[in-house]
Amino acid sequence: MKGMSLEECVEKARKFVFEYGSCLLFFDVKGSRNFKDRQKLNDDLLIMMEDLNGKFSESFQKNNLAVQSKREKGFATLLGDGSWAGITSPAIVEEIINYQKREYPEIQLYWGVAKDGMEILDKYL
């Protein structure tokens, strides 16, 4: 997967929030196949997700954009080495990505924005 630049993420979030009222901000680990200790990687991702959820909880929307049968809020699910969160403000995209890069520089991520989970599957995975 190739991620989007910060500017592309913000612009796409603006478009989708304007059109649909919300969208998904998602991430995937760069070079995850090169990690010898996958359990440590998963543990580190879960810690990071919990921190992001706590710090940005008011910016996340409870939604079913990714999993139709399940309402989620924040980075609720780790699928492989990626996750997603529903957002309603494009401004929060830059804050989340910059916070992650500053606080967890050892976890290199691809970031992206999609209108829903089907777009993530079709275009990015």
One Martini backbone bead per residue (centre of mass of N, CA, C, O) as a GRO file, in nm:
protein
  125
    1MET     BB    1   0.097   0.035   0.021
    2LYS     BB    2   0.017   0.370  -0.056
    3GLY     BB    3   0.018   0.665   0.066
    4MET     BB    4  -0.057   0.981   0.176
    5SER     BB    5  -0.034   1.285   0.208
    6LEU     BB    6  -0.123   1.520   0.419
    7GLU     BB    7  -0.265   1.698   0.209
    8GLU     BB    8  -0.439   1.472   0.083
    9CYS     BB    9  -0.592   1.396   0.336
   10VAL     BB   10  -0.725   1.669   0.391
   11GLU     BB   11  -0.865   1.707   0.117
   12LYS     BB   12  -1.032   1.446   0.125
   13ALA     BB   13  -1.178   1.509   0.387
   14ARG     BB   14  -1.320   1.761   0.291
   15LYS     BB   15  -1.483   1.629   0.069
   16PHE     BB   16  -1.632   1.405   0.238
   17VAL     BB   17  -1.755   1.584   0.458
   18PHE     BB   18  -1.916   1.758   0.264
   19GLU     BB   19  -2.073   1.517   0.119
   20TYR     BB   20  -2.119   1.302   0.397
   21GLY     BB   21  -2.004   1.408   0.703
   22SER     BB   22  -1.781   1.176   0.658
   23CYS     BB   23  -1.489   0.961   0.740
   24LEU     BB   24  -1.185   0.781   0.687
   25LEU     BB   25  -0.909   0.717   0.890
   26PHE     BB   26  -0.601   0.556   0.789
   27PHE     BB   27  -0.371   0.276   0.854
   28ASP     BB   28  -0.032   0.151   0.768
   29VAL     BB   29   0.241  -0.039   0.782
   30LYS     BB   30   0.560  -0.005   0.706
   31GLY     BB   31   0.717  -0.291   0.639
   32SER     BB   32   0.585  -0.537   0.810
   33ARG     BB   33   0.742  -0.791   0.698
   34ASN     BB   34   1.019  -0.699   0.856
   35PHE     BB   35   0.897  -0.792   1.116
   36LYS     BB   36   0.987  -1.027   1.349
   37ASP     BB   37   0.796  -0.901   1.589
   38ARG     BB   38   0.461  -0.901   1.570
   39GLN     BB   39   0.364  -0.872   1.862
   40LYS     BB   40   0.504  -0.605   1.921
   41LEU     BB   41   0.368  -0.446   1.701
   42ASN     BB   42   0.079  -0.487   1.803
   43ASP     BB   43   0.123  -0.368   2.082
   44ASP     BB   44   0.212  -0.086   1.981
   45LEU     BB   45  -0.049  -0.024   1.824
   46LEU     BB   46  -0.247  -0.044   2.064
   47ILE     BB   47  -0.121   0.183   2.226
   48MET     BB   48  -0.153   0.402   2.013
   49MET     BB   49  -0.461   0.381   1.978
   50GLU     BB   50  -0.535   0.447   2.270
   51ASP     BB   51  -0.409   0.726   2.266
   52LEU     BB   52  -0.568   0.845   2.031
   53ASN     BB   53  -0.848   0.797   2.158
   54GLY     BB   54  -0.801   0.980   2.404
   55LYS     BB   55  -0.702   1.249   2.266
   56PHE     BB   56  -0.949   1.226   2.014
   57SER     BB   57  -1.247   1.146   2.100
   58GLU     BB   58  -1.414   1.409   2.007
   59SER     BB   59  -1.338   1.350   1.684
   60PHE     BB   60  -1.498   1.096   1.690
   61GLN     BB   61  -1.717   0.881   1.517
   62LYS     BB   62  -1.994   0.701   1.541
   63ASN     BB   63  -1.979   0.413   1.322
   64ASN     BB   64  -2.036   0.211   0.992
   65LEU     BB   65  -1.817   0.246   0.752
   66ALA     BB   66  -1.651  -0.031   0.776
   67VAL     BB   67  -1.871  -0.191   0.959
   68GLN     BB   68  -2.196  -0.239   0.907
   69SER     BB   69  -2.263  -0.417   1.190
   70LYS     BB   70  -2.068  -0.192   1.336
   71ARG     BB   71  -2.018   0.031   1.590
   72GLU     BB   72  -1.763   0.281   1.588
   73LYS     BB   73  -1.488   0.432   1.788
   74GLY     BB   74  -1.225   0.492   1.652
   75PHE     BB   75  -0.955   0.279   1.702
   76ALA     BB   76  -1.102  -0.045   1.727
   77THR     BB   77  -0.941  -0.199   1.491
   78LEU     BB   78  -0.713  -0.463   1.412
   79LEU     BB   79  -0.600  -0.516   1.076
   80GLY     BB   80  -0.332  -0.648   1.108
   81ASP     BB   81  -0.156  -0.327   1.038
   82GLY     BB   82  -0.446  -0.181   1.069
   83SER     BB   83  -0.664   0.118   1.072
   84TRP     BB   84  -0.966   0.307   1.182
   85ALA     BB   85  -1.155   0.628   1.165
   86GLY     BB   86  -1.414   0.831   1.232
   87ILE     BB   87  -1.479   1.153   1.079
   88THR     BB   88  -1.590   1.524   1.082
   89SER     BB   89  -1.289   1.658   1.063
   90PRO     BB   90  -1.026   1.768   0.874
   91ALA     BB   91  -0.840   1.900   1.096
   92ILE     BB   92  -0.767   1.630   1.254
   93VAL     BB   93  -0.572   1.492   1.063
   94GLU     BB   94  -0.316   1.657   1.119
   95GLU     BB   95  -0.304   1.608   1.423
   96ILE     BB   96  -0.282   1.300   1.424
   97ILE     BB   97  -0.036   1.261   1.241
   98ASN     BB   98   0.162   1.443   1.398
   99TYR     BB   99   0.137   1.297   1.667
  100GLN     BB  100   0.235   1.021   1.577
  101LYS     BB  101   0.514   1.113   1.468
  102ARG     BB  102   0.609   1.234   1.744
  103GLU     BB  103   0.529   0.989   1.958
  104TYR     BB  104   0.575   0.743   1.709
  105PRO     BB  105   0.847   0.715   1.518
  106GLU     BB  106   0.888   0.393   1.513
  107ILE     BB  107   0.607   0.413   1.359
  108GLN     BB  108   0.560   0.349   1.031
  109LEU     BB  109   0.317   0.519   0.823
  110TYR     BB  110   0.036   0.490   0.637
  111TRP     BB  111  -0.188   0.734   0.512
  112GLY     BB  112  -0.556   0.777   0.490
  113VAL     BB  113  -0.859   0.844   0.292
  114ALA     BB  114  -1.211   0.746   0.318
  115LYS     BB  115  -1.552   0.702   0.277
  116ASP     BB  116  -1.501   0.382   0.320
  117GLY     BB  117  -1.433   0.046   0.349
  118MET     BB  118  -1.454  -0.023   0.045
  119GLU     BB  119  -1.235   0.173  -0.050
  120ILE     BB  120  -1.005   0.045   0.099
  121LEU     BB  121  -1.021  -0.233  -0.036
  122ASP     BB  122  -1.015  -0.140  -0.341
  123LYS     BB  123  -0.751   0.080  -0.324
  124TYR     BB  124  -0.543  -0.016  -0.060
  125LEU     BB  125  -0.547  -0.360  -0.033
   0.00000   0.00000   0.00000
